[in-house]
Amino acid sequence: MRLCFASNNSHKLDEIRLLLPASVQLLSLADIGCHEELPETQPTLEGNARQKAQYVFDNYGVACFADDTGLEVAALGGAPGVYSARYAGPEREAAANVAKLLRELATQPDRRACFRTVIALVQADGRVHEFSGAVDGVIATLPMGQSGFGYDPVFVPTEGDGRTFAEVTLAEKNLLSHRARATEGLVRFLQAAAIE
C-alpha cells in the first residue's frame, strides 16, 4: 500500500516510519513532487489535519494522511494549542516558541500540559477518517536534552521517568507519545481494511 504523509518535517517522517507496518510504502511530499506550503488555516487541529490531507489528495491524487499537533497548557487556557508551531511568530522557530512558553510560565505554579495529535486520512476512494492521541505531562523550567524537536526539550510526560521527550530515544518516545497513539489508530484501521 502506497500512502503519502503530508509533512516536510523529517523528524515526523522518521517517527511515523518506525510505527507503520512494513506493508505500507510511506511517501513524503517530496516523493510525490509536492513542494508548496500546505494550507493550514483552520481553527482546530482536526480542521488543519483534514485540510492538509484533502489538499494533497485533491491536487496529487494519492491516498494521504496528515497530522496536526498542539501543545495545550493548562495555565495558558489551552494555548498555544492549534498555534503551537507559530507561537512566537510565523517563522515557526522552535527555540523561539519554547522561549516564549517558558517566559509565560515563569511565574505560574501550574505547569500541567497535554500534547495532542490528530491524524486525518483520505483514502484512495476519497473517504476521510480521523484518529487522535494525547499524552499528559508538565512543562520543565529549562530545556533539557538534544533529541526530538519542537517543544520536546521542555515536555516531561507524566507516564515517563522524569525525562523530557528530548532526553529519551525515539523508540522510548514512540512508546507513549501523542503522535504514536494517533498513529496506532491509523495502523489498526489500515490493517483491518487490508483484511476486508
C-alpha positions, 0 to 999 in steps of 0.5 A: 500500500502506497500512502503519502504523509503530508509533512516536510518535517523529517523528524515526523517522517522518521517517527511515523516510519518506525510505527507503520507496518512494513506493508505500507510504502510511506511517501513524503511530499517530496516523493510525490513532487509536492513542494508548496506550503500546505494550507493550514488555516483552520481553527482546530487541529482536526480542521488543519489535519483534514485540510492538509490531507484533502489538499494533497489528495485533491491536487496529487491524487494519492491516498494521504494522511496528515497530522496536526499537533498542539501543545495545550497548557493548562495555565495558558487556557489551552494555548498555544494549542492549534498555534503551537508551531507559530507561537512566537511568530510565523517563522515557526522557530522552535527555540523561539516558541519554547522561549516564549512558553517558558517566559509565560510560565515563569511565574505560574505554579501550574505547569500541567500540559497535554500534547495532542495529535490528530491524524486525518486520512483520505483514502484512495476512494476519497473517504476521510477518517480521523484518529487522535492521541494525547499524552499528559505531562508538565512543562520543565523550567529549562530545556533539557536534552538534544533529541526530538524537536519542537517543544520536546526539550521542555515536555516531561510526560507524566507516564515517563521517568522524569525525562523530557521527550528530548532526553529519551530515544525515539523508540522510548518516545514512540512508546507513549507519545501523542503522535504514536497513539494517533498513529496506532489508530491509523495502523489498526484501521489500515490493517483491518481494511487490508483484511476486508 
